[in-house]
Amino acid sequence: MATAETVTRQTTPVQPLDLFFVWMRAAAQGIGGGASAQIGAYNSLVASRGCFSPEEWAECWGICQVVPGVNLIGMALLTGSRLAGRMGAGASVVGLVAPGVIVAFFVVMLYTRVQGTTLLQSGLHGLVAAAAAASFLNSWRLGRPVIRASASEGPAVLGMAIVVIAAAAVLIRTTAIPIFVLLLAGGGAMATTLVLAGELKRRRDR
């Protein structure tokens, strides 16, 4: 039996209809935002079906970070395309978006009637707390493969990965630097470190 972190690679091709239902279920579970929906998609495509390894999932998410727009839609497009081509990409996006549009319509109608009540405010506080927990779990799942891969490349690459994480967190907290700039800077720093570490290793081996 597959657990949340145990992956068995799937050999049966994934059909576009399968992806539609995977992302529709993920979207339906996505109360609290994209983090919750991503957990549902991760559990289906990585933990249960083994369509992606944790490293491949983190790689896809990293690519989506540098694409303008909604990252989760980009994730549905990219993963769907990898598994079932254009039809898979389209089915994934429709499955992701359709439930959210329908639910959002009814939630907005309900909110306009009950906004400002103490009961609603208390409920929203709990919802935000749960959403924060989901975001933390996603960050852990995405960051762990990066740290593991960096460690396999040597202490210099691992050290730079830790520096990038810490520096990005501080800069986001204390400055107004665009996230896009931080993403490019972090990627450039890691790539440069990997090249330099490889060159030093080749020189030592001569």
C-alpha positions as a LaTeX table, in Angstrom:
\begin{tabular}{lrrr}
\hline
Residue & $x$ (\AA) & $y$ (\AA) & $z$ (\AA) \\
\hline
Met1 & 0.00 & 0.00 & 0.00 \\
Ala2 & 1.29 & 3.44 & $-0.91$ \\
Thr3 & 1.57 & 5.96 & 1.88 \\
Ala4 & 1.83 & 9.74 & 1.60 \\
Glu5 & 5.59 & 9.50 & 1.07 \\
Thr6 & 6.01 & 6.02 & $-0.47$ \\
Val7 & 5.99 & 6.09 & $-4.26$ \\
Thr8 & 5.56 & 3.14 & $-6.63$ \\
Arg9 & 6.16 & 4.09 & $-10.24$ \\
Gln10 & 3.12 & 3.57 & $-12.45$ \\
Thr11 & 3.53 & 1.77 & $-15.76$ \\
Thr12 & $-0.05$ & 2.03 & $-17.06$ \\
Pro13 & $-0.56$ & 5.14 & $-19.26$ \\
Val14 & $-2.70$ & 7.85 & $-17.71$ \\
Gln15 & $-5.72$ & 8.88 & $-19.75$ \\
Pro16 & $-6.96$ & 12.50 & $-20.04$ \\
Leu17 & $-10.21$ & 11.54 & $-18.30$ \\
Asp18 & $-8.19$ & 10.20 & $-15.35$ \\
Leu19 & $-6.38$ & 13.53 & $-15.10$ \\
Phe20 & $-9.67$ & 15.43 & $-15.28$ \\
Phe21 & $-10.98$ & 13.58 & $-12.22$ \\
Val22 & $-7.65$ & 13.79 & $-10.37$ \\
Trp23 & $-7.55$ & 17.58 & $-10.66$ \\
Met24 & $-11.29$ & 17.94 & $-10.09$ \\
Arg25 & $-10.96$ & 16.05 & $-6.79$ \\
Ala26 & $-7.90$ & 18.14 & $-5.91$ \\
Ala27 & $-9.81$ & 21.35 & $-6.61$ \\
Ala28 & $-12.82$ & 20.14 & $-4.64$ \\
Gln29 & $-10.51$ & 19.51 & $-1.67$ \\
Gly30 & $-8.79$ & 22.86 & $-2.18$ \\
Ile31 & $-10.50$ & 24.80 & 0.59 \\
Gly32 & $-7.91$ & 27.29 & 1.75 \\
Gly33 & $-6.36$ & 27.93 & $-1.63$ \\
Gly34 & $-3.83$ & 26.42 & $-3.97$ \\
Ala35 & $-1.82$ & 24.73 & $-1.22$ \\
Ser36 & $-4.72$ & 22.45 & $-0.34$ \\
Ala37 & $-5.40$ & 21.61 & $-3.98$ \\
Gln38 & $-1.72$ & 20.86 & $-4.54$ \\
Ile39 & $-1.74$ & 18.42 & $-1.61$ \\
Gly40 & $-4.66$ & 16.57 & $-3.20$ \\
Ala41 & $-2.93$ & 16.43 & $-6.60$ \\
Tyr42 & 0.36 & 15.34 & $-4.99$ \\
Asn43 & $-1.34$ & 12.53 & $-3.09$ \\
Ser44 & $-3.01$ & 11.27 & $-6.27$ \\
Leu45 & $-0.22$ & 11.65 & $-8.83$ \\
Val46 & 2.84 & 11.07 & $-6.64$ \\
Ala47 & 1.94 & 9.11 & $-3.52$ \\
Ser48 & $-0.88$ & 6.90 & $-4.84$ \\
Arg49 & $-0.34$ & 6.48 & $-8.59$ \\
Gly50 & 3.42 & 7.04 & $-8.75$ \\
Cys51 & 3.14 & 9.05 & $-11.98$ \\
Phe52 & 5.88 & 11.37 & $-10.71$ \\
Ser53 & 8.66 & 11.04 & $-8.17$ \\
Pro54 & 8.86 & 13.71 & $-5.44$ \\
Glu55 & 11.89 & 15.13 & $-7.27$ \\
Glu56 & 10.01 & 15.36 & $-10.58$ \\
Trp57 & 7.03 & 17.00 & $-8.87$ \\
Ala58 & 9.32 & 19.59 & $-7.24$ \\
Glu59 & 10.97 & 20.20 & $-10.63$ \\
Cys60 & 7.58 & 20.85 & $-12.26$ \\
Trp61 & 6.60 & 23.23 & $-9.45$ \\
Gly62 & 9.90 & 25.06 & $-9.79$ \\
Ile63 & 9.27 & 25.60 & $-13.51$ \\
Cys64 & 5.80 & 26.95 & $-12.73$ \\
Gln65 & 7.27 & 29.52 & $-10.32$ \\
Val66 & 8.89 & 31.48 & $-13.15$ \\
Val67 & 5.77 & 31.49 & $-15.35$ \\
Pro68 & 3.42 & 34.49 & $-14.94$ \\
Gly69 & $-0.11$ & 33.72 & $-13.82$ \\
Val70 & $-1.62$ & 31.20 & $-11.44$ \\
Asn71 & 1.03 & 28.63 & $-10.52$ \\
Leu72 & $-1.44$ & 25.82 & $-9.87$ \\
Ile73 & $-2.97$ & 26.15 & $-13.34$ \\
Gly74 & 0.53 & 26.00 & $-14.76$ \\
Met75 & 1.15 & 22.87 & $-12.67$ \\
Ala76 & $-1.98$ & 21.22 & $-14.05$ \\
Leu77 & $-0.94$ & 22.12 & $-17.60$ \\
Leu78 & 2.64 & 20.89 & $-17.19$ \\
Thr79 & 1.90 & 17.63 & $-15.39$ \\
Gly80 & $-1.06$ & 16.85 & $-17.63$ \\
Ser81 & 1.05 & 17.47 & $-20.74$ \\
Arg82 & 3.83 & 15.21 & $-19.49$ \\
Leu83 & 1.43 & 12.37 & $-18.79$ \\
Ala84 & $-1.04$ & 12.60 & $-21.68$ \\
Gly85 & $-0.01$ & 15.34 & $-24.10$ \\
Arg86 & $-2.26$ & 18.22 & $-25.09$ \\
Met87 & $-5.43$ & 16.37 & $-24.22$ \\
Gly88 & $-4.05$ & 15.63 & $-20.78$ \\
Ala89 & $-3.10$ & 19.27 & $-20.25$ \\
Gly90 & $-6.55$ & 20.48 & $-21.27$ \\
Ala91 & $-8.37$ & 17.89 & $-19.17$ \\
Ser92 & $-6.26$ & 18.76 & $-16.12$ \\
Val93 & $-6.96$ & 22.48 & $-16.37$ \\
Val94 & $-10.71$ & 21.99 & $-16.90$ \\
Gly95 & $-10.84$ & 19.61 & $-13.94$ \\
Leu96 & $-8.96$ & 22.10 & $-11.76$ \\
Val97 & $-10.89$ & 25.23 & $-12.70$ \\
Ala98 & $-14.51$ & 24.06 & $-13.08$ \\
Pro99 & $-15.25$ & 23.14 & $-9.42$ \\
Gly100 & $-13.62$ & 26.33 & $-8.15$ \\
Val101 & $-15.72$ & 28.56 & $-10.38$ \\
Ile102 & $-18.95$ & 26.88 & $-9.32$ \\
Val103 & $-18.13$ & 26.83 & $-5.61$ \\
Ala104 & $-16.79$ & 30.41 & $-5.63$ \\
Phe105 & $-20.06$ & 31.66 & $-7.14$ \\
Phe106 & $-22.14$ & 30.19 & $-4.31$ \\
Val107 & $-19.64$ & 31.13 & $-1.59$ \\
Val108 & $-19.68$ & 34.78 & $-2.70$ \\
Met109 & $-23.47$ & 34.81 & $-2.63$ \\
Leu110 & $-23.48$ & 33.32 & 0.88 \\
Tyr111 & $-20.72$ & 35.62 & 2.15 \\
Thr112 & $-22.61$ & 38.76 & 1.17 \\
Arg113 & $-25.44$ & 37.64 & 3.45 \\
Val114 & $-23.44$ & 36.69 & 6.56 \\
Gln115 & $-20.31$ & 38.88 & 6.40 \\
Gly116 & $-19.36$ & 40.66 & 9.61 \\
Thr117 & $-20.86$ & 38.08 & 11.98 \\
Thr118 & $-18.75$ & 36.79 & 14.88 \\
Leu119 & $-19.37$ & 33.18 & 13.91 \\
Leu120 & $-18.07$ & 33.76 & 10.39 \\
Gln121 & $-14.95$ & 35.59 & 11.60 \\
Ser122 & $-14.09$ & 32.75 & 13.99 \\
Gly123 & $-14.55$ & 30.22 & 11.22 \\
Leu124 & $-12.29$ & 32.20 & 8.90 \\
His125 & $-9.55$ & 32.28 & 11.53 \\
Gly126 & $-9.62$ & 28.49 & 11.71 \\
Leu127 & $-9.63$ & 28.19 & 7.93 \\
Val128 & $-6.58$ & 30.43 & 7.61 \\
Ala129 & $-4.73$ & 28.39 & 10.25 \\
Ala130 & $-5.45$ & 25.16 & 8.36 \\
Ala131 & $-4.39$ & 26.79 & 5.08 \\
Ala132 & $-1.09$ & 27.84 & 6.69 \\
Ala133 & $-0.49$ & 24.23 & 7.75 \\
Ala134 & $-1.15$ & 23.08 & 4.18 \\
Ser135 & 1.33 & 25.63 & 2.85 \\
Phe136 & 3.96 & 24.41 & 5.32 \\
Leu137 & 3.45 & 20.79 & 4.25 \\
Asn138 & 3.78 & 21.72 & 0.58 \\
Ser139 & 6.96 & 23.68 & 1.29 \\
Trp140 & 8.42 & 20.66 & 3.08 \\
Arg141 & 7.52 & 18.29 & 0.25 \\
Leu142 & 8.98 & 20.61 & $-2.37$ \\
Gly143 & 12.08 & 21.56 & $-0.40$ \\
Arg144 & 13.14 & 18.11 & 0.79 \\
Pro145 & 13.97 & 16.72 & $-2.70$ \\
Val146 & 15.97 & 19.88 & $-3.41$ \\
Ile147 & 18.01 & 19.51 & $-0.23$ \\
Arg148 & 18.53 & 15.80 & $-0.89$ \\
Ala149 & 19.67 & 16.42 & $-4.48$ \\
Ser150 & 21.95 & 19.27 & $-3.36$ \\
Ala151 & 23.53 & 17.06 & $-0.69$ \\
Ser152 & 24.33 & 14.45 & $-3.32$ \\
Glu153 & 26.27 & 17.08 & $-5.28$ \\
Gly154 & 28.57 & 17.87 & $-2.36$ \\
Pro155 & 28.80 & 20.19 & 0.66 \\
Ala156 & 29.30 & 23.36 & $-1.42$ \\
Val157 & 26.04 & 22.87 & $-3.34$ \\
Leu158 & 24.18 & 21.89 & $-0.17$ \\
Gly159 & 25.53 & 24.96 & 1.61 \\
Met160 & 24.43 & 27.24 & $-1.24$ \\
Ala161 & 20.95 & 25.68 & $-1.19$ \\
Ile162 & 20.63 & 26.50 & 2.51 \\
Val163 & 21.96 & 30.04 & 1.92 \\
Val164 & 19.45 & 30.60 & $-0.89$ \\
Ile165 & 16.55 & 29.43 & 1.29 \\
Ala166 & 17.59 & 31.60 & 4.23 \\
Ala167 & 18.43 & 34.67 & 2.14 \\
Ala168 & 15.17 & 34.47 & 0.18 \\
Ala169 & 13.16 & 34.21 & 3.40 \\
Val170 & 14.91 & 37.26 & 4.90 \\
Leu171 & 14.60 & 39.34 & 1.72 \\
Ile172 & 10.92 & 38.53 & 1.29 \\
Arg173 & 10.31 & 39.51 & 4.91 \\
Thr174 & 12.35 & 42.72 & 4.95 \\
Thr175 & 12.33 & 44.13 & 1.41 \\
Ala176 & 10.05 & 44.70 & $-1.55$ \\
Ile177 & 12.22 & 42.81 & $-4.05$ \\
Pro178 & 9.99 & 41.14 & $-6.66$ \\
Ile179 & 9.67 & 37.39 & $-6.11$ \\
Phe180 & 10.53 & 36.84 & $-9.76$ \\
Val181 & 13.94 & 38.43 & $-9.18$ \\
Leu182 & 14.59 & 36.22 & $-6.16$ \\
Leu183 & 13.65 & 33.12 & $-8.15$ \\
Leu184 & 16.09 & 34.00 & $-10.94$ \\
Ala185 & 18.81 & 34.95 & $-8.47$ \\
Gly186 & 18.38 & 31.72 & $-6.52$ \\
Gly187 & 18.46 & 29.64 & $-9.68$ \\
Gly188 & 21.52 & 31.46 & $-10.95$ \\
Ala189 & 23.36 & 31.07 & $-7.64$ \\
Met190 & 22.67 & 27.33 & $-7.51$ \\
Ala191 & 23.65 & 26.79 & $-11.15$ \\
Thr192 & 26.88 & 28.76 & $-10.71$ \\
Thr193 & 27.78 & 26.85 & $-7.54$ \\
Leu194 & 27.14 & 23.51 & $-9.26$ \\
Val195 & 29.38 & 24.45 & $-12.20$ \\
Leu196 & 32.19 & 25.68 & $-9.93$ \\
Ala197 & 31.94 & 22.62 & $-7.67$ \\
Gly198 & 32.12 & 20.35 & $-10.72$ \\
Glu199 & 35.15 & 22.19 & $-12.07$ \\
Leu200 & 36.97 & 21.97 & $-8.73$ \\
Lys201 & 36.23 & 18.26 & $-8.52$ \\
Arg202 & 37.61 & 17.68 & $-12.01$ \\
Arg203 & 40.79 & 19.56 & $-11.12$ \\
Arg204 & 41.27 & 17.49 & $-7.98$ \\
Asp205 & 40.78 & 14.27 & $-9.92$ \\
Arg206 & 43.51 & 15.12 & $-12.44$ \\
\hline
\end{tabular}
